[in-house]
Amino acid sequence: MPTDRPLRIGLVSDCYVPRLGGIEMQVHDLARHLRAAGHEVVVITPTPGPAVMDGVPVRRLDVPLLPFDIPFTPKAFRLVAQAIRHEQVDVVHFHGGIASPLTYGAAAGAQRAGVPTVVTVHCMWSYAAPVFAALDRAAHWSQWPAVLSAVSDVAAQPIRRIAGPDRDVIVLPNGIDNDQWVVEPVERDPSVVTVVSVMRLAPRKRPLQLLKMVRKVVARLDRDVRLKVVIIGDGPERPQLEKFLRTNGLTEVVELVGRRSRDEIREIFARSDVFVAPANLESFGIAALEARCAGLPVVAKARTGIREFVVHGREGLLASTDADMVDQLTRIVRDRELRLVITKHNRDTPSPVDWTDVVERNVAAYRSAIEMCSGVPGLRG
């Protein structure tokens, strides 16, 4: 196969737009940018919705779904295999989190059928690593002639531990349009420091823990500094968060604004001073990267994927524990000069994972998968 010819690529994900989420938006953005680079793309997913989105054709599987839109029936796996055969793709790129049975099961089916395969893990396996280790003992996925990848080095580490030192696990990071996230800051009262966060209001993202941190930060601030916190997103924990705000007298400090479009998020970033990400299991942190590209200093946990684009003291501040995060938040809220220095650096320095580079890295992975497949007896080239 010529190494420069356009490819026909299948993208498979348990979840996809119009459902909103990190994997959904990243797979959609990848599809759009692959098409813009001259490749043919089809998305295969059980998530209901239109057959075409932003010019990207989507084959939506009509199968039963568990809560959180998780497919579970054998029919789902058969339909993915049929779609892959029908679309006659050169390579299939599977995108999975922790609870992604369709992605991982269909990837195994693609390997049995001899289809060039790339698998990208979008979440930190953490407590689920023993389950994936058991699956490896049963299905030997670490020995597949496929490209194994994760969205960050942090997310790749448990895969490498299971697969062993001789198995390459590459990083295919999430992408961003640097120019899209450049914002013009709005003039505002310098005595008010606005901290913003973008997350799903679900336990894994730890929004309640963030409010507990905010309560402690407020108690430490001098009277000449007023804290305002804007939390963008929605989810099952919202009622509990609203109760916490009322009980702790924080309704004038914290605003839960619900879901917002990208344009609306940029407008909020333009009126904000700091971004905070409280999650412990953040495999990449695309919202934090968007905020960093908008110039905001980022405060996050040091053991997450955010550390791969935020260096402590340069693009933001990294914390080891919740108590340390309270310290770092208090520090950056109090220290206007530090905020200005980090903001200038973030505005002057583009992100290293612009979509132009990310598309090239994905296409290189696709060609590697095709080459691996062609070199294995019984698999097609």
Phi, psi and omega in degrees: 000131176301137186283353182244003183284149176300148182253156169255117193240132171258131176248122183244130179211141176298334183222148185203163176298148019278358171298141184259135179173170184297310181295316182304310184289322181292319178296319179295316179295321177299316179301315180297317184284329173297317177297318179297333178276001174102006180265155174269137184224139169226136178260138178239122186202153173272357181291125180295153178156189182294157179281344177221132177227120182053040178083358182264120176289139183231122173267110184260122185278129179272087183224156176296150180231140172283174172308149186067021174061041180265121177285150185215351186269152176304330179303322181300316181293321178297318182293324176297313180300319178296318180296319179297316179295316183296321184281345178051052182282157175280329185203150178239132180249113182263134182241121184224156172251224174273308180264076181228066185299323181295315182301308185286321177294318180290329176296320177297320178296320178296322177295318179296328181275356178079027180268128176306131194227135169238133177240127177241127178265125184260357183233161172277122185294320174047242184297341181272356182304319178300327178294316180291329175295319177295320177297326178293320178295330181273317187252350178057042182295333181290347180260002179299145170281067183222163175271119176260135185209167174216166185280351178205165178294325178299315180289334181283336188302312179294330177294317179296322180296322179286317186285335179098163187292340182272357183257123180280129173236111187269169176253122172244091188290160168297156182248165180212147170271101184307313184297327182295334185256010171283123182237153176265115183297144180265136177296140183206173182295117182293345179277351178252122178254119183260121177253131183239149174219144178236119183196161167283135181278072182226156186307321184298331180274346173065047178293325179294320177297325177297317179297323177295323176294317180300318179303319180289322179297315180303320181294339182267345188281147173287164183291341182276000177236126178247132181263136172234134181238128178243120179249118181261129179136170180218170179159182189293340182273359185303313179302321180293323179293317179298320178296317179299318180297317179295315184295328186255013176063037183249011184295336177272350181262316187250133177240123175265108189260359179077192179291148177220150176288169179298320179298318180292324178295319178299321179296321178291319177301323182295339181255011185246165183243332186214148172245140179233138178232105187274354187294146174269335184247054180265106185289328179225297180094059184296324179296322177295321178293320177299318178295318178300320178291334176280358177101356185282134168298140183251130173249122186206176178280142187285342183262013180260174177295345180297332181296347181278350172227004174234116174262134183303124179088353181249297176264352182172204180230136181247140184239149181268331182220174176297320179297320178293324179294324174300317179298315183291321177296316179299317180300312186284332175292321180286326192262090181297322181298318178298316178301317182294320179296314180293319179301316179298316178300313182296323179288327184274345186242109180295154175295144179281358182242049173296152185302330179302313179289320183295320177298317179299320180293322177293316180296321176299321177295321179297316181293326175296318179297319179296319179294319178298319181294320183291339182268001183252123179304135177091348177255148185280155177257000000 
